[in-house]
Amino acid sequence: MIRTYRAFLGLSEGFHRGRNGLSGKQFCSLLSTNSSLDDSESTHFGFKDVPKTEKEKLVGQVFHNVANKYDVMNDLMSGGLHRMWKDHLINKLLPLSVPGYEASHLDVAGGTGDVAFRIAERTKNCNPPVKITVLDINGSMLEVGKQRAIERNLWSPSRDERMSWVEASAEELPFDENSFDSYTISFGIRNCTNIPKVLEEANRVLKPGGRFMCLEFSQVPNPLLRAIYDQYSFRVIPEIGKIVSNDRESYQYLVESIRKFPDQLKFERMIREAGFQNVRHENLTHGTVAIHSGFKSC
C-alpha cells in the first residue's frame, strides 16, 4: 500500500513560466475564453482552450503565485520523490567533462536551481569547472534560485564565473548555435505553448554530439494504478495547494497539464522530429514521470 501511495506523489513540480503576472480578474477572464477559437489560434491551459498569445501570461501567473512556497509544496506533495527523480536524472547525465575540457551546461525552466545545484555539487572538482547556465522565463523563480545559490555558497553576484542566470523563453533561446555540451529541462516543457519549437531550439544550441535530457510527468500505463492516480491527483492535490499556498487554481492547472502532455512514445517521436538521434525514455515510479534522452547529430 505504501509503495502504491508513493507512486502517486510528486505532483508539485515546476511549470515553464510566463514573464508577467495577471490580476485575478484577468486570470479568470482568460480562462473563460470561448470555444470558437480554431486550432491555429488556441492551445490548452490545462483542460481549457485559451488563445496561444495568452498562455504564457497564464502560466506566468501560476508561477508568480507559487514561487515562495515552491520547495515546501514539492516536498509535501511528493514525499521527497522529486529529489530522487532529479538525482537519477543527474546520474544518467554525468559525466559532463574530461580533465582539461571546459564543459558547458544549460538548465532550462530551472529557476529554483534544483537541477543546476546538483550538477554544480557533483562537478565541483572538475578542472576546469563546468559552466552552468540556468534559464527561466519567470523572474520570481529565478530570484528564488539566486537566493538559494547564495545560501549554498554556489554563486554570488560578484563571483559568477561558474553559474549564470538568464530570464528568457525556451522557445527563443538567446544563445548562438552549438553553444552547450548538454541541456536539461525538468518539469517545464509541458507548460510551453510550442513544444516542437522548444525541442528545435534545444537542438540548435547544443554542440554536435551534445545531449538533451527531459524529466517530465508522463502517463501511467497500468489501468488500476492510473485510476488511483487520477483520484489522488484531482481530489487531493488542489486541496493541498489551497491549504499550503491558498491557491487551489494553480495546482488544478498542474494536474490538468500533466494529462494533456503527450505519452512517452509520442514524446519520443517529437524529439526525433526535432533532429535528435538515439532517443530513448525511462519510466520512473510506474510511469508517473519519465526521463527522455537524445543526442544532437555530429
C-alpha positions in Angstrom: 0.0 0.0 0.0 2.8 2.4 0.9 4.6 1.7 -2.4 1.3 2.3 -4.3 0.7 5.5 -2.4 4.2 6.8 -3.1 3.7 6.1 -6.8 1.0 8.9 -6.9 3.1 11.6 -5.2 5.4 14.2 -6.6 2.9 16.4 -8.4 4.1 19.8 -7.3 6.9 20.3 -9.8 7.6 23.3 -11.9 6.0 24.9 -14.8 7.6 26.6 -17.8 6.7 30.1 -16.7 5.5 33.3 -18.2 7.0 36.7 -17.7 4.2 38.8 -16.4 1.7 38.5 -13.6 -2.1 38.9 -14.1 -4.8 40.2 -11.8 -7.3 37.7 -10.6 -9.9 39.3 -12.9 -7.7 39.0 -15.9 -6.8 35.4 -15.0 -10.5 34.3 -14.7 -11.4 36.2 -17.9 -8.8 34.4 -19.9 -9.8 31.0 -18.6 -13.4 31.7 -19.8 -12.3 32.2 -23.4 -15.0 30.9 -25.7 -14.6 27.7 -27.6 -14.9 29.3 -31.0 -11.2 29.6 -31.4 -9.9 27.3 -34.1 -6.8 25.1 -33.7 -4.4 27.7 -35.2 -5.4 30.3 -32.7 -5.8 28.3 -29.5 -3.8 26.0 -27.2 -4.6 24.2 -24.0 -4.1 25.6 -20.5 -4.9 22.5 -18.5 -8.3 21.3 -19.9 -9.3 24.8 -21.1 -8.7 26.3 -24.6 -7.1 29.7 -24.5 -5.5 31.9 -27.2 -1.9 31.0 -27.9 -0.9 34.6 -27.2 -2.2 34.4 -23.6 -0.9 31.0 -22.4 2.5 32.4 -21.4 0.8 35.1 -19.2 -1.4 32.5 -17.6 1.4 30.1 -16.8 3.4 33.1 -15.6 0.7 34.0 -13.1 0.7 30.4 -11.8 4.4 30.5 -11.0 4.4 34.0 -9.7 1.8 32.7 -7.2 3.7 29.6 -6.1 7.3 30.8 -6.2 7.8 31.4 -2.5 6.1 28.1 -1.5 7.6 26.1 -4.3 10.0 23.9 -2.4 7.6 23.3 0.5 4.9 22.1 -1.9 7.3 19.8 -3.7 8.3 18.0 -0.5 4.8 17.8 0.9 3.2 16.5 -2.3 5.9 14.2 -3.5 7.1 12.8 -0.2 10.6 13.6 -1.3 10.3 11.6 -4.6 11.1 14.7 -6.7 14.6 14.7 -5.1 15.2 11.1 -6.1 13.9 11.7 -9.6 16.3 14.6 -10.1 19.2 12.6 -8.6 18.5 9.9 -11.1 18.5 12.4 -13.9 21.9 13.7 -12.9 23.3 10.2 -12.5 22.3 9.5 -16.1 23.7 12.8 -17.4 27.1 12.6 -15.8 30.0 12.8 -16.5 29.8 16.1 -18.3 33.5 16.7 -18.8 37.0 15.2 -19.0 40.2 16.8 -17.5 41.2 19.8 -19.4 37.9 20.4 -21.1 35.6 23.2 -20.1 32.1 21.8 -20.5 29.0 24.0 -20.6 25.5 23.0 -19.5 22.1 24.7 -20.0 19.3 24.0 -17.5 16.0 25.3 -18.9 12.9 26.1 -16.8 15.3 25.7 -13.9 14.6 28.8 -11.9 14.8 27.5 -8.4 18.1 25.8 -9.1 17.3 22.2 -8.1 19.0 20.6 -11.1 21.7 23.2 -11.5 22.8 22.8 -7.9 23.1 19.1 -8.2 25.3 19.4 -11.2 27.4 22.1 -9.5 27.9 19.9 -6.4 28.7 16.8 -8.4 31.2 18.5 -10.7 32.9 20.8 -8.2 36.2 19.1 -8.6 36.3 19.3 -12.3 39.3 21.2 -13.7 38.3 23.5 -15.4 34.9 23.7 -13.7 31.7 23.0 -15.7 29.9 26.3 -16.6 26.2 26.2 -15.8 23.6 28.5 -17.2 20.1 28.5 -15.5 17.4 29.8 -17.8 13.8 30.5 -16.8 11.1 32.8 -18.2 9.9 33.8 -14.8 11.9 36.3 -12.8 10.2 35.4 -9.5 11.5 31.8 -9.8 15.0 33.0 -10.8 15.2 35.2 -7.7 14.3 32.2 -5.5 17.1 30.2 -7.2 19.7 33.0 -6.8 18.9 33.3 -3.1 19.3 29.6 -2.7 22.6 29.6 -4.6 23.9 32.3 -2.3 22.9 30.4 0.8 24.7 27.3 -0.5 27.8 29.3 -1.5 27.4 28.2 -5.1 27.0 31.7 -6.6 27.2 35.3 -5.7 26.6 38.5 -7.7 30.3 39.3 -7.6 31.5 35.8 -8.2 29.5 34.3 -11.1 32.1 32.7 -13.3 30.7 29.2 -12.8 27.0 29.8 -12.8 24.8 32.3 -14.6 21.1 33.2 -14.6 19.1 34.1 -17.7 15.5 35.2 -17.9 14.3 34.1 -21.3 11.9 31.7 -23.1 12.7 28.1 -24.0 11.1 28.9 -27.4 13.6 31.6 -28.2 16.9 30.9 -26.5 19.3 33.9 -26.5 22.3 31.8 -27.4 24.3 31.0 -30.5 24.2 27.7 -32.3 26.5 25.0 -30.9 26.9 26.7 -27.5 26.3 23.9 -24.9 27.5 20.3 -24.3 24.3 19.3 -22.5 20.8 20.5 -21.9 18.2 19.6 -19.2 14.6 20.7 -18.7 12.8 19.3 -15.7 9.0 19.6 -15.2 8.8 22.5 -17.5 8.3 21.6 -21.2 4.7 20.5 -20.8 3.8 24.1 -20.0 5.3 25.6 -23.1 3.0 26.9 -25.8 5.0 25.4 -28.7 6.8 22.2 -27.6 8.2 21.4 -31.1 9.8 24.8 -31.1 11.4 24.2 -27.6 12.9 20.9 -28.9 14.2 22.6 -32.1 15.8 25.4 -30.0 17.4 22.7 -27.7 18.9 21.0 -30.8 20.1 24.3 -32.2 22.1 25.5 -29.1 23.6 22.1 -28.4 27.0 21.3 -29.8 27.3 18.3 -32.2 27.0 15.2 -30.1 25.5 17.2 -27.2 22.9 15.5 -25.0 19.3 16.6 -24.4 17.6 15.3 -21.3 14.0 15.9 -20.2 12.4 14.9 -16.9 8.7 15.3 -17.1 5.4 13.9 -15.7 4.1 11.3 -18.0 1.3 8.7 -18.4 0.8 5.7 -16.0 0.2 2.7 -18.3 -1.3 0.4 -15.7 -5.1 1.0 -15.7 -5.6 0.3 -12.0 -2.7 2.5 -10.9 -3.8 5.1 -13.3 -7.3 5.2 -11.8 -6.0 5.6 -8.3 -3.5 8.2 -9.5 -6.3 10.2 -11.1 -8.4 10.1 -7.9 -5.4 11.4 -5.9 -4.5 14.0 -8.5 -7.9 15.6 -8.9 -9.3 15.2 -5.4 -6.2 15.8 -3.2 -3.6 17.9 -4.9 -5.7 21.0 -5.5 -6.8 20.9 -1.9 -3.2 20.7 -0.7 -2.5 23.7 -2.8 -5.3 25.5 -1.2 -4.1 24.7 2.3 -0.4 25.4 1.8 -0.5 28.2 -0.7 -4.1 29.4 -0.6 -4.1 28.8 -4.3 -6.2 25.9 -5.5 -6.4 27.0 -9.1 -2.7 26.8 -9.8 -2.5 23.2 -8.6 -5.6 22.3 -10.5 -3.9 23.5 -13.6 -0.8 21.4 -12.7 -2.9 18.3 -12.6 -4.7 19.0 -15.9 -1.4 20.0 -17.7 0.0 16.6 -16.9 -2.9 14.8 -18.6 -2.5 17.0 -21.7 1.1 16.2 -22.2 2.0 13.5 -24.8 2.6 10.0 -23.7 6.1 8.5 -23.6 6.2 7.2 -27.1 4.6 10.2 -28.8 7.1 12.5 -27.0 9.9 10.3 -28.2 8.7 10.8 -31.8 8.6 14.6 -31.2 12.2 14.6 -30.0 13.3 12.6 -33.1 11.4 15.0 -35.4 13.4 17.9 -33.9 16.6 16.3 -35.2 17.8 14.2 -32.2 19.3 10.7 -32.5 19.4 7.7 -30.2 16.2 8.8 -28.5 15.1 6.8 -25.5 12.9 7.1 -22.4 12.9 5.5 -19.0 9.8 5.4 -16.8 10.1 6.2 -13.1 7.6 5.4 -10.4 5.3 3.3 -12.6 5.4 6.0 -15.4 4.4 8.9 -13.1 7.4 10.6 -14.6 9.8 9.7 -17.5 13.3 10.7 -18.5 13.7 11.2 -22.2 17.1 11.5 -23.7 18.6 12.2 -27.2 21.8 13.4 -28.8 22.4 16.0 -31.5 23.8 14.5 -34.6 27.6 15.0 -35.1 
